[in-house]
Amino acid sequence: MCEEKTRLTEVYGDATGKFSHSVNELQEKVGKSSIEEYERFRRASEEWRVHSEQARLALEQHVAAHKC
Ligand SMILES: [Zn+2]
């Protein structure tokens, strides 16, 4: 097992977990919070979505380049 692949897989799993958590949080805020607060959570969620997407790409690129 490639160490870098293991690391990238963990980063991806972490980012994906945080993204899904942030989506749940966001859904809880609907109708219960101010527009500003909702917007803050929406942006945080969007950032985690981008992070997890980047982590997935990094993992795919590593696997393609390293053939691991
Ligand atoms: Zn590798």
N, CA, C, O and the ligand as a Tripos MOL2 file, in Angstrom:
@<TRIPOS>MOLECULE
protein
  273   271    69     0     0
PROTEIN
NO_CHARGES

@<TRIPOS>ATOM
      1 N           0.8520   -1.2050    0.0000 N.3       1 MET1
      2 CA          0.0000    0.0000    0.0000 C.3       1 MET1
      3 C           0.8850    1.2520    0.0000 C.2       1 MET1
      4 O           1.8130    1.3760    0.8000 O.2       1 MET1
      5 N           0.5800    2.1590   -0.9040 N.am      2 CYS2
      6 CA          1.3530    3.3900   -1.0630 C.3       2 CYS2
      7 C           1.0140    4.3770    0.0700 C.2       2 CYS2
      8 O          -0.1570    4.6470    0.3390 O.2       2 CYS2
      9 N           2.0460    4.9040    0.7210 N.am      3 GLU3
     10 CA          1.8350    5.8280    1.8510 C.3       3 GLU3
     11 C           1.1160    7.1030    1.4420 C.2       3 GLU3
     12 O           0.2340    7.6010    2.1410 O.2       3 GLU3
     13 N           1.5290    7.6180    0.2720 N.am      4 GLU4
     14 CA          0.9200    8.8590   -0.2130 C.3       4 GLU4
     15 C          -0.5570    8.6260   -0.5650 C.2       4 GLU4
     16 O          -1.4070    9.4800   -0.3150 O.2       4 GLU4
     17 N          -0.8390    7.4790   -1.1370 N.am      5 LYS5
     18 CA         -2.2290    7.1570   -1.4630 C.3       5 LYS5
     19 C          -3.0650    7.0570   -0.1810 C.2       5 LYS5
     20 O          -4.1990    7.5310   -0.1270 O.2       5 LYS5
     21 N          -2.4830    6.4340    0.8440 N.am      6 THR6
     22 CA         -3.1750    6.3250    2.1270 C.3       6 THR6
     23 C          -3.4700    7.7080    2.6930 C.2       6 THR6
     24 O          -4.5700    7.9780    3.1750 O.2       6 THR6
     25 N          -2.4590    8.5810    2.6250 N.am      7 ARG7
     26 CA         -2.6200    9.9410    3.1400 C.3       7 ARG7
     27 C          -3.7140   10.6850    2.3640 C.2       7 ARG7
     28 O          -4.5900   11.3120    2.9610 O.2       7 ARG7
     29 N          -3.6560   10.6110    1.0320 N.am      8 LEU8
     30 CA         -4.6310   11.3210    0.1990 C.3       8 LEU8
     31 C          -6.0450   10.7740    0.4040 C.2       8 LEU8
     32 O          -7.0220   11.5210    0.3610 O.2       8 LEU8
     33 N          -6.1380    9.4720    0.6260 N.am      9 THR9
     34 CA         -7.4400    8.8470    0.8790 C.3       9 THR9
     35 C          -8.0200    9.3690    2.1970 C.2       9 THR9
     36 O          -9.2200    9.6240    2.2970 O.2       9 THR9
     37 N          -7.1560    9.5260    3.2050 N.am     10 GLU10
     38 CA         -7.6020   10.0580    4.4950 C.3      10 GLU10
     39 C          -8.0630   11.5100    4.3720 C.2      10 GLU10
     40 O          -9.0860   11.9000    4.9350 O.2      10 GLU10
     41 N          -7.2860   12.3050    3.6230 N.am     11 VAL11
     42 CA         -7.6390   13.7180    3.4120 C.3      11 VAL11
     43 C          -9.0040   13.8120    2.7220 C.2      11 VAL11
     44 O          -9.8540   14.6220    3.0920 O.2      11 VAL11
     45 N          -9.1840   12.9650    1.7160 N.am     12 TYR12
     46 CA        -10.4350   12.9620    0.9710 C.3      12 TYR12
     47 C         -11.6040   12.5430    1.8770 C.2      12 TYR12
     48 O         -12.6620   13.1720    1.8680 O.2      12 TYR12
     49 N         -11.3980   11.4860    2.6480 N.am     13 GLY13
     50 CA        -12.4420   11.0140    3.5590 C.3      13 GLY13
     51 C         -12.8180   12.0760    4.5890 C.2      13 GLY13
     52 O         -13.9910   12.2630    4.9120 O.2      13 GLY13
     53 N         -11.8060   12.7590    5.0900 N.am     14 ASP14
     54 CA        -12.0230   13.8100    6.0860 C.3      14 ASP14
     55 C         -12.8340   14.9700    5.4840 C.2      14 ASP14
     56 O         -13.8030   15.4430    6.0780 O.2      14 ASP14
     57 N         -12.4170   15.4090    4.3020 N.am     15 ALA15
     58 CA        -13.0980   16.5390    3.6460 C.3      15 ALA15
     59 C         -14.5410   16.1670    3.2880 C.2      15 ALA15
     60 O         -15.4520   16.9820    3.4320 O.2      15 ALA15
     61 N         -14.7370   14.9430    2.8270 N.am     16 THR16
     62 CA        -16.0780   14.4860    2.4600 C.3      16 THR16
     63 C         -16.9790   14.4170    3.6930 C.2      16 THR16
     64 O         -18.1480   14.8010    3.6500 O.2      16 THR16
     65 N         -16.4080   13.9190    4.7920 N.am     17 GLY17
     66 CA        -17.1640   13.8500    6.0480 C.3      17 GLY17
     67 C         -17.5690   15.2340    6.5380 C.2      17 GLY17
     68 O         -18.6960   15.4460    6.9860 O.2      17 GLY17
     69 N         -16.6350   16.1650    6.4470 N.am     18 LYS18
     70 CA        -16.9260   17.5250    6.9030 C.3      18 LYS18
     71 C         -17.9350   18.2010    5.9840 C.2      18 LYS18
     72 O         -18.7700   18.9840    6.4380 O.2      18 LYS18
     73 N         -17.8570   17.8980    4.7000 N.am     19 PHE19
     74 CA        -18.8300   18.4520    3.7700 C.3      19 PHE19
     75 C         -20.2310   17.9270    4.1040 C.2      19 PHE19
     76 O         -21.1770   18.7110    4.1710 O.2      19 PHE19
     77 N         -20.3740   16.6390    4.3100 N.am     20 SER20
     78 CA        -21.7110   16.1060    4.5730 C.3      20 SER20
     79 C         -22.2390   16.6070    5.9210 C.2      20 SER20
     80 O         -23.4380   16.8310    6.0850 O.2      20 SER20
     81 N         -21.3230   16.7790    6.8850 N.am     21 HIS21
     82 CA        -21.7260   17.3640    8.1670 C.3      21 HIS21
     83 C         -22.2290   18.7950    7.9700 C.2      21 HIS21
     84 O         -23.2400   19.1910    8.5510 O.2      21 HIS21
     85 N         -21.5220   19.5590    7.1540 N.am     22 SER22
     86 CA        -21.9050   20.9640    6.9280 C.3      22 SER22
     87 C         -23.2440   21.0580    6.1940 C.2      22 SER22
     88 O         -24.0060   22.0000    6.4100 O.2      22 SER22
     89 N         -23.5280   20.0830    5.3270 N.am     23 VAL23
     90 CA        -24.8260   20.0620    4.6280 C.3      23 VAL23
     91 C         -25.9500   19.8160    5.6500 C.2      23 VAL23
     92 O         -27.0040   20.4500    5.5910 O.2      23 VAL23
     93 N         -25.7090   18.8980    6.5720 N.am     24 ASN24
     94 CA        -26.7080   18.6350    7.6270 C.3      24 ASN24
     95 C         -26.9410   19.8740    8.4750 C.2      24 ASN24
     96 O         -28.0780   20.2230    8.7940 O.2      24 ASN24
     97 N         -25.8450   20.5340    8.8350 N.am     25 GLU25
     98 CA        -25.9430   21.7610    9.6300 C.3      25 GLU25
     99 C         -26.7460   22.8200    8.8920 C.2      25 GLU25
    100 O         -27.5910   23.5030    9.4720 O.2      25 GLU25
    101 N         -26.4680   22.9360    7.6200 N.am     26 LEU26
    102 CA        -27.1450   23.9280    6.7900 C.3      26 LEU26
    103 C         -28.6500   23.6460    6.7500 C.2      26 LEU26
    104 O         -29.4630   24.5660    6.8500 O.2      26 LEU26
    105 N         -29.0090   22.3810    6.6040 N.am     27 GLN27
    106 CA        -30.4230   22.0150    6.5570 C.3      27 GLN27
    107 C         -31.1280   22.3420    7.8680 C.2      27 GLN27
    108 O         -32.3050   22.7040    7.8770 O.2      27 GLN27
    109 N         -30.3970   22.2110    8.9810 N.am     28 GLU28
    110 CA        -30.9730   22.5580   10.2820 C.3      28 GLU28
    111 C         -31.2100   24.0540   10.4170 C.2      28 GLU28
    112 O         -32.0660   24.4880   11.1890 O.2      28 GLU28
    113 N         -30.4500   24.8360    9.6640 N.am     29 LYS29
    114 CA        -30.5500   26.2980    9.7770 C.3      29 LYS29
    115 C         -31.7260   26.8750    8.9830 C.2      29 LYS29
    116 O         -32.1610   28.0020    9.2190 O.2      29 LYS29
    117 N         -32.2240   26.0810    8.0450 N.am     30 VAL30
    118 CA        -33.2990   26.5770    7.1790 C.3      30 VAL30
    119 C         -34.5080   26.9900    8.0300 C.2      30 VAL30
    120 O         -35.0430   26.1910    8.7990 O.2      30 VAL30
    121 N         -34.9180   28.2310    7.8810 N.am     31 GLY31
    122 CA        -36.1000   28.7210    8.5820 C.3      31 GLY31
    123 C         -35.8760   29.0440   10.0490 C.2      31 GLY31
    124 O         -36.7910   29.5240   10.7190 O.2      31 GLY31
    125 N         -34.6540   28.7850   10.5730 N.am     32 LYS32
    126 CA        -34.3940   28.9830   12.0000 C.3      32 LYS32
    127 C         -33.3680   30.0730   12.2580 C.2      32 LYS32
    128 O         -33.1900   30.5110   13.3950 O.2      32 LYS32
    129 N         -32.7020   30.5040   11.2170 N.am     33 SER33
    130 CA        -31.6320   31.4750   11.4360 C.3      33 SER33
    131 C         -31.7920   32.6720   10.5090 C.2      33 SER33
    132 O         -32.5750   32.6450    9.5600 O.2      33 SER33
    133 N         -31.0430   33.7050   10.7990 N.am     34 SER34
    134 CA        -31.0730   34.9050    9.9580 C.3      34 SER34
    135 C         -30.4380   34.5930    8.6050 C.2      34 SER34
    136 O         -29.7070   33.6140    8.4520 O.2      34 SER34
    137 N         -30.7310   35.4350    7.6480 N.am     35 ILE35
    138 CA        -30.1540   35.2550    6.3060 C.3      35 ILE35
    139 C         -28.6290   35.2790    6.3920 C.2      35 ILE35
    140 O         -27.9530   34.5070    5.7120 O.2      35 ILE35
    141 N         -28.0870   36.1750    7.2370 N.am     36 GLU36
    142 CA        -26.6300   36.2940    7.3740 C.3      36 GLU36
    143 C         -26.0270   34.9880    7.9100 C.2      36 GLU36
    144 O         -25.0190   34.4920    7.4050 O.2      36 GLU36
    145 N         -26.6700   34.4550    8.9370 N.am     37 GLU37
    146 CA        -26.1390   33.2260    9.5320 C.3      37 GLU37
    147 C         -26.2450   32.0730    8.5310 C.2      37 GLU37
    148 O         -25.3090   31.2910    8.3680 O.2      37 GLU37
    149 N         -27.3850   31.9820    7.8730 N.am     38 TYR38
    150 CA        -27.5780   30.9270    6.8720 C.3      38 TYR38
    151 C         -26.5110   31.0370    5.7830 C.2      38 TYR38
    152 O         -25.9230   30.0410    5.3620 O.2      38 TYR38
    153 N         -26.2820   32.2630    5.3450 N.am     39 GLU39
    154 CA        -25.2960   32.5120    4.2800 C.3      39 GLU39
    155 C         -23.8850   32.0930    4.7250 C.2      39 GLU39
    156 O         -23.1110   31.5550    3.9330 O.2      39 GLU39
    157 N         -23.5670   32.3440    5.9850 N.am     40 ARG40
    158 CA        -22.2660   31.9560    6.5310 C.3      40 ARG40
    159 C         -22.1090   30.4320    6.4790 C.2      40 ARG40
    160 O         -21.0620   29.9260    6.0750 O.2      40 ARG40
    161 N         -23.1440   29.7120    6.8850 N.am     41 PHE41
    162 CA        -23.0970   28.2480    6.8550 C.3      41 PHE41
    163 C         -23.0620   27.7300    5.4170 C.2      41 PHE41
    164 O         -22.4040   26.7340    5.1160 O.2      41 PHE41
    165 N         -23.7900   28.4330    4.5300 N.am     42 ARG42
    166 CA        -23.8220   27.9990    3.1400 C.3      42 ARG42
    167 C         -22.4190   28.1210    2.5250 C.2      42 ARG42
    168 O         -21.9730   27.2450    1.7830 O.2      42 ARG42
    169 N         -21.7330   29.2350    2.8530 N.am     43 ARG43
    170 CA        -20.3770   29.4280    2.3200 C.3      43 ARG43
    171 C         -19.4070   28.3870    2.8760 C.2      43 ARG43
    172 O         -18.5690   27.8590    2.1450 O.2      43 ARG43
    173 N         -19.5240   28.0980    4.1590 N.am     44 ALA44
    174 CA        -18.6510   27.0890    4.7800 C.3      44 ALA44
    175 C         -18.8720   25.7430    4.1000 C.2      44 ALA44
    176 O         -17.9210   25.0150    3.8160 O.2      44 ALA44
    177 N         -20.1280   25.4270    3.8470 N.am     45 SER45
    178 CA        -20.4590   24.1690    3.1970 C.3      45 SER45
    179 C         -19.8800   24.1200    1.7860 C.2      45 SER45
    180 O         -19.3480   23.0960    1.3580 O.2      45 SER45
    181 N         -19.9890   25.2210    1.0800 N.am     46 GLU46
    182 CA        -19.4400   25.3100   -0.2760 C.3      46 GLU46
    183 C         -17.9150   25.1230   -0.2660 C.2      46 GLU46
    184 O         -17.3500   24.4840   -1.1540 O.2      46 GLU46
    185 N         -17.2630   25.6950    0.7560 N.am     47 GLU47
    186 CA        -15.8100   25.5260    0.8580 C.3      47 GLU47
    187 C         -15.4300   24.0620    1.0660 C.2      47 GLU47
    188 O         -14.4660   23.5730    0.4770 O.2      47 GLU47
    189 N         -16.1940   23.3710    1.9050 N.am     48 TRP48
    190 CA        -15.9070   21.9510    2.1210 C.3      48 TRP48
    191 C         -16.1640   21.1320    0.8680 C.2      48 TRP48
    192 O         -15.4720   20.1500    0.5990 O.2      48 TRP48
    193 N         -17.1810   21.5540    0.0960 N.am     49 ARG49
    194 CA        -17.4620   20.8510   -1.1600 C.3      49 ARG49
    195 C         -16.2510   20.9810   -2.0980 C.2      49 ARG49
    196 O         -15.8310   20.0050   -2.7190 O.2      49 ARG49
    197 N         -15.6980   22.2000   -2.1920 N.am     50 VAL50
    198 CA        -14.5300   22.4410   -3.0480 C.3      50 VAL50
    199 C         -13.3240   21.6450   -2.5350 C.2      50 VAL50
    200 O         -12.5960   21.0290   -3.3120 O.2      50 VAL50
    201 N         -13.1300   21.6730   -1.2060 N.am     51 HIS51
    202 CA        -12.0150   20.9190   -0.5960 C.3      51 HIS51
    203 C         -12.1020   19.4340   -0.9420 C.2      51 HIS51
    204 O         -11.1100   18.8170   -1.3290 O.2      51 HIS51
    205 N         -13.2950   18.8750   -0.7990 N.am     52 SER52
    206 CA        -13.4170   17.4350   -1.0370 C.3      52 SER52
    207 C         -13.2350   17.1270   -2.5200 C.2      52 SER52
    208 O         -12.6820   16.0860   -2.8760 O.2      52 SER52
    209 N         -13.6950   18.0210   -3.3770 N.am     53 GLU53
    210 CA        -13.4970   17.8430   -4.8150 C.3      53 GLU53
    211 C         -12.0040   17.8900   -5.1650 C.2      53 GLU53
    212 O         -11.5210   17.0810   -5.9570 O.2      53 GLU53
    213 N         -11.2850   18.8390   -4.5730 N.am     54 GLN54
    214 CA         -9.8360   18.9510   -4.8180 C.3      54 GLN54
    215 C          -9.1000   17.7240   -4.2930 C.2      54 GLN54
    216 O          -8.1670   17.2260   -4.9240 O.2      54 GLN54
    217 N          -9.5320   17.2450   -3.1300 N.am     55 ALA55
    218 CA         -8.8930   16.0670   -2.5360 C.3      55 ALA55
    219 C          -9.1240   14.8430   -3.4200 C.2      55 ALA55
    220 O          -8.2300   14.0120   -3.5840 O.2      55 ALA55
    221 N         -10.3360   14.7360   -3.9910 N.am     56 ARG56
    222 CA        -10.6420   13.6130   -4.8780 C.3      56 ARG56
    223 C          -9.7480   13.6740   -6.1260 C.2      56 ARG56
    224 O          -9.2170   12.6550   -6.5670 O.2      56 ARG56
    225 N          -9.5880   14.8800   -6.6870 N.am     57 LEU57
    226 CA         -8.7370   15.0440   -7.8710 C.3      57 LEU57
    227 C          -7.2810   14.7040   -7.5570 C.2      57 LEU57
    228 O          -6.6050   14.0440   -8.3460 O.2      57 LEU57
    229 N          -6.8080   15.1640   -6.3960 N.am     58 ALA58
    230 CA         -5.4170   14.8920   -6.0010 C.3      58 ALA58
    231 C          -5.1940   13.3890   -5.8820 C.2      58 ALA58
    232 O          -4.1620   12.8670   -6.3040 O.2      58 ALA58
    233 N          -6.1810   12.6970   -5.2980 N.am     59 LEU59
    234 CA         -6.0870   11.2450   -5.1520 C.3      59 LEU59
    235 C          -6.0780   10.5630   -6.5230 C.2      59 LEU59
    236 O          -5.2600    9.6790   -6.7760 O.2      59 LEU59
    237 N          -6.9900   10.9790   -7.4010 N.am     60 GLU60
    238 CA         -7.0660   10.3900   -8.7500 C.3      60 GLU60
    239 C          -5.7800   10.6250   -9.5250 C.2      60 GLU60
    240 O          -5.2750    9.7230  -10.1940 O.2      60 GLU60
    241 N          -5.2460   11.8530   -9.4300 N.am     61 GLN61
    242 CA         -4.0230   12.1770  -10.1720 C.3      61 GLN61
    243 C          -2.8550   11.3660   -9.6480 C.2      61 GLN61
    244 O          -2.0250   10.8870  -10.4210 O.2      61 GLN61
    245 N          -2.7890   11.2100   -8.3190 N.am     62 HIS62
    246 CA         -1.7070   10.4140   -7.7390 C.3      62 HIS62
    247 C          -1.7810    8.9710   -8.2330 C.2      62 HIS62
    248 O          -0.7800    8.3900   -8.6530 O.2      62 HIS62
    249 N          -2.9820    8.4090   -8.1750 N.am     63 VAL63
    250 CA         -3.1690    7.0080   -8.5920 C.3      63 VAL63
    251 C          -2.7950    6.8460  -10.0720 C.2      63 VAL63
    252 O          -2.1650    5.8580  -10.4490 O.2      63 VAL63
    253 N          -3.1800    7.8100  -10.9040 N.am     64 ALA64
    254 CA         -2.8850    7.7460  -12.3470 C.3      64 ALA64
    255 C          -1.3810    7.8570  -12.6000 C.2      64 ALA64
    256 O          -0.8390    7.1340  -13.4360 O.2      64 ALA64
    257 N          -0.7010    8.7660  -11.8770 N.am     65 ALA65
    258 CA          0.7220    8.9950  -12.1070 C.3      65 ALA65
    259 C           1.5900    7.9080  -11.4970 C.2      65 ALA65
    260 O           2.6250    7.5430  -12.0530 O.2      65 ALA65
    261 N           1.1630    7.3950  -10.3530 N.am     66 HIS66
    262 CA          1.9840    6.4670   -9.5610 C.3      66 HIS66
    263 C           1.6170    5.0100   -9.8560 C.2      66 HIS66
    264 O           2.3440    4.0870   -9.4870 O.2      66 HIS66
    265 N           0.4890    4.8250  -10.5190 N.am     67 LYS67
    266 CA         -0.0340    3.4820  -10.8160 C.3      67 LYS67
    267 C          -0.1290    2.6250   -9.5570 C.2      67 LYS67
    268 O           0.2540    1.4550   -9.5440 O.2      67 LYS67
    269 N          -0.6430    3.2330   -8.5200 N.am     68 CYS68
    270 CA         -0.7410    2.4990   -7.2520 C.3      68 CYS68
    271 C          -2.1960    2.2360   -6.8810 C.2      68 CYS68
    272 O          -2.4690    1.6300   -5.8450 O.2      68 CYS68
    273 ZN          1.1720    6.0110   -4.8460 Zn       69 ZN69
@<TRIPOS>BOND
     1     1     2 1
     2     2     3 1
     3     3     4 2
     4     3     5 am
     5     5     6 1
     6     6     7 1
     7     7     8 2
     8     7     9 am
     9     9    10 1
    10    10    11 1
    11    11    12 2
    12    11    13 am
    13    13    14 1
    14    14    15 1
    15    15    16 2
    16    15    17 am
    17    17    18 1
    18    18    19 1
    19    19    20 2
    20    19    21 am
    21    21    22 1
    22    22    23 1
    23    23    24 2
    24    23    25 am
    25    25    26 1
    26    26    27 1
    27    27    28 2
    28    27    29 am
    29    29    30 1
    30    30    31 1
    31    31    32 2
    32    31    33 am
    33    33    34 1
    34    34    35 1
    35    35    36 2
    36    35    37 am
    37    37    38 1
    38    38    39 1
    39    39    40 2
    40    39    41 am
    41    41    42 1
    42    42    43 1
    43    43    44 2
    44    43    45 am
    45    45    46 1
    46    46    47 1
    47    47    48 2
    48    47    49 am
    49    49    50 1
    50    50    51 1
    51    51    52 2
    52    51    53 am
    53    53    54 1
    54    54    55 1
    55    55    56 2
    56    55    57 am
    57    57    58 1
    58    58    59 1
    59    59    60 2
    60    59    61 am
    61    61    62 1
    62    62    63 1
    63    63    64 2
    64    63    65 am
    65    65    66 1
    66    66    67 1
    67    67    68 2
    68    67    69 am
    69    69    70 1
    70    70    71 1
    71    71    72 2
    72    71    73 am
    73    73    74 1
    74    74    75 1
    75    75    76 2
    76    75    77 am
    77    77    78 1
    78    78    79 1
    79    79    80 2
    80    79    81 am
    81    81    82 1
    82    82    83 1
    83    83    84 2
    84    83    85 am
    85    85    86 1
    86    86    87 1
    87    87    88 2
    88    87    89 am
    89    89    90 1
    90    90    91 1
    91    91    92 2
    92    91    93 am
    93    93    94 1
    94    94    95 1
    95    95    96 2
    96    95    97 am
    97    97    98 1
    98    98    99 1
    99    99   100 2
   100    99   101 am
   101   101   102 1
   102   102   103 1
   103   103   104 2
   104   103   105 am
   105   105   106 1
   106   106   107 1
   107   107   108 2
   108   107   109 am
   109   109   110 1
   110   110   111 1
   111   111   112 2
   112   111   113 am
   113   113   114 1
   114   114   115 1
   115   115   116 2
   116   115   117 am
   117   117   118 1
   118   118   119 1
   119   119   120 2
   120   119   121 am
   121   121   122 1
   122   122   123 1
   123   123   124 2
   124   123   125 am
   125   125   126 1
   126   126   127 1
   127   127   128 2
   128   127   129 am
   129   129   130 1
   130   130   131 1
   131   131   132 2
   132   131   133 am
   133   133   134 1
   134   134   135 1
   135   135   136 2
   136   135   137 am
   137   137   138 1
   138   138   139 1
   139   139   140 2
   140   139   141 am
   141   141   142 1
   142   142   143 1
   143   143   144 2
   144   143   145 am
   145   145   146 1
   146   146   147 1
   147   147   148 2
   148   147   149 am
   149   149   150 1
   150   150   151 1
   151   151   152 2
   152   151   153 am
   153   153   154 1
   154   154   155 1
   155   155   156 2
   156   155   157 am
   157   157   158 1
   158   158   159 1
   159   159   160 2
   160   159   161 am
   161   161   162 1
   162   162   163 1
   163   163   164 2
   164   163   165 am
   165   165   166 1
   166   166   167 1
   167   167   168 2
   168   167   169 am
   169   169   170 1
   170   170   171 1
   171   171   172 2
   172   171   173 am
   173   173   174 1
   174   174   175 1
   175   175   176 2
   176   175   177 am
   177   177   178 1
   178   178   179 1
   179   179   180 2
   180   179   181 am
   181   181   182 1
   182   182   183 1
   183   183   184 2
   184   183   185 am
   185   185   186 1
   186   186   187 1
   187   187   188 2
   188   187   189 am
   189   189   190 1
   190   190   191 1
   191   191   192 2
   192   191   193 am
   193   193   194 1
   194   194   195 1
   195   195   196 2
   196   195   197 am
   197   197   198 1
   198   198   199 1
   199   199   200 2
   200   199   201 am
   201   201   202 1
   202   202   203 1
   203   203   204 2
   204   203   205 am
   205   205   206 1
   206   206   207 1
   207   207   208 2
   208   207   209 am
   209   209   210 1
   210   210   211 1
   211   211   212 2
   212   211   213 am
   213   213   214 1
   214   214   215 1
   215   215   216 2
   216   215   217 am
   217   217   218 1
   218   218   219 1
   219   219   220 2
   220   219   221 am
   221   221   222 1
   222   222   223 1
   223   223   224 2
   224   223   225 am
   225   225   226 1
   226   226   227 1
   227   227   228 2
   228   227   229 am
   229   229   230 1
   230   230   231 1
   231   231   232 2
   232   231   233 am
   233   233   234 1
   234   234   235 1
   235   235   236 2
   236   235   237 am
   237   237   238 1
   238   238   239 1
   239   239   240 2
   240   239   241 am
   241   241   242 1
   242   242   243 1
   243   243   244 2
   244   243   245 am
   245   245   246 1
   246   246   247 1
   247   247   248 2
   248   247   249 am
   249   249   250 1
   250   250   251 1
   251   251   252 2
   252   251   253 am
   253   253   254 1
   254   254   255 1
   255   255   256 2
   256   255   257 am
   257   257   258 1
   258   258   259 1
   259   259   260 2
   260   259   261 am
   261   261   262 1
   262   262   263 1
   263   263   264 2
   264   263   265 am
   265   265   266 1
   266   266   267 1
   267   267   268 2
   268   267   269 am
   269   269   270 1
   270   270   271 1
   271   271   272 2
@<TRIPOS>SUBSTRUCTURE
     1 MET1         2 RESIDUE 1 A MET
     2 CYS2         6 RESIDUE 1 A CYS
     3 GLU3        10 RESIDUE 1 A GLU
     4 GLU4        14 RESIDUE 1 A GLU
     5 LYS5        18 RESIDUE 1 A LYS
     6 THR6        22 RESIDUE 1 A THR
     7 ARG7        26 RESIDUE 1 A ARG
     8 LEU8        30 RESIDUE 1 A LEU
     9 THR9        34 RESIDUE 1 A THR
    10 GLU10       38 RESIDUE 1 A GLU
    11 VAL11       42 RESIDUE 1 A VAL
    12 TYR12       46 RESIDUE 1 A TYR
    13 GLY13       50 RESIDUE 1 A GLY
    14 ASP14       54 RESIDUE 1 A ASP
    15 ALA15       58 RESIDUE 1 A ALA
    16 THR16       62 RESIDUE 1 A THR
    17 GLY17       66 RESIDUE 1 A GLY
    18 LYS18       70 RESIDUE 1 A LYS
    19 PHE19       74 RESIDUE 1 A PHE
    20 SER20       78 RESIDUE 1 A SER
    21 HIS21       82 RESIDUE 1 A HIS
    22 SER22       86 RESIDUE 1 A SER
    23 VAL23       90 RESIDUE 1 A VAL
    24 ASN24       94 RESIDUE 1 A ASN
    25 GLU25       98 RESIDUE 1 A GLU
    26 LEU26      102 RESIDUE 1 A LEU
    27 GLN27      106 RESIDUE 1 A GLN
    28 GLU28      110 RESIDUE 1 A GLU
    29 LYS29      114 RESIDUE 1 A LYS
    30 VAL30      118 RESIDUE 1 A VAL
    31 GLY31      122 RESIDUE 1 A GLY
    32 LYS32      126 RESIDUE 1 A LYS
    33 SER33      130 RESIDUE 1 A SER
    34 SER34      134 RESIDUE 1 A SER
    35 ILE35      138 RESIDUE 1 A ILE
    36 GLU36      142 RESIDUE 1 A GLU
    37 GLU37      146 RESIDUE 1 A GLU
    38 TYR38      150 RESIDUE 1 A TYR
    39 GLU39      154 RESIDUE 1 A GLU
    40 ARG40      158 RESIDUE 1 A ARG
    41 PHE41      162 RESIDUE 1 A PHE
    42 ARG42      166 RESIDUE 1 A ARG
    43 ARG43      170 RESIDUE 1 A ARG
    44 ALA44      174 RESIDUE 1 A ALA
    45 SER45      178 RESIDUE 1 A SER
    46 GLU46      182 RESIDUE 1 A GLU
    47 GLU47      186 RESIDUE 1 A GLU
    48 TRP48      190 RESIDUE 1 A TRP
    49 ARG49      194 RESIDUE 1 A ARG
    50 VAL50      198 RESIDUE 1 A VAL
    51 HIS51      202 RESIDUE 1 A HIS
    52 SER52      206 RESIDUE 1 A SER
    53 GLU53      210 RESIDUE 1 A GLU
    54 GLN54      214 RESIDUE 1 A GLN
    55 ALA55      218 RESIDUE 1 A ALA
    56 ARG56      222 RESIDUE 1 A ARG
    57 LEU57      226 RESIDUE 1 A LEU
    58 ALA58      230 RESIDUE 1 A ALA
    59 LEU59      234 RESIDUE 1 A LEU
    60 GLU60      238 RESIDUE 1 A GLU
    61 GLN61      242 RESIDUE 1 A GLN
    62 HIS62      246 RESIDUE 1 A HIS
    63 VAL63      250 RESIDUE 1 A VAL
    64 ALA64      254 RESIDUE 1 A ALA
    65 ALA65      258 RESIDUE 1 A ALA
    66 HIS66      262 RESIDUE 1 A HIS
    67 LYS67      266 RESIDUE 1 A LYS
    68 CYS68      270 RESIDUE 1 A CYS
    69 ZN69       273 GROUP 0 **** ****
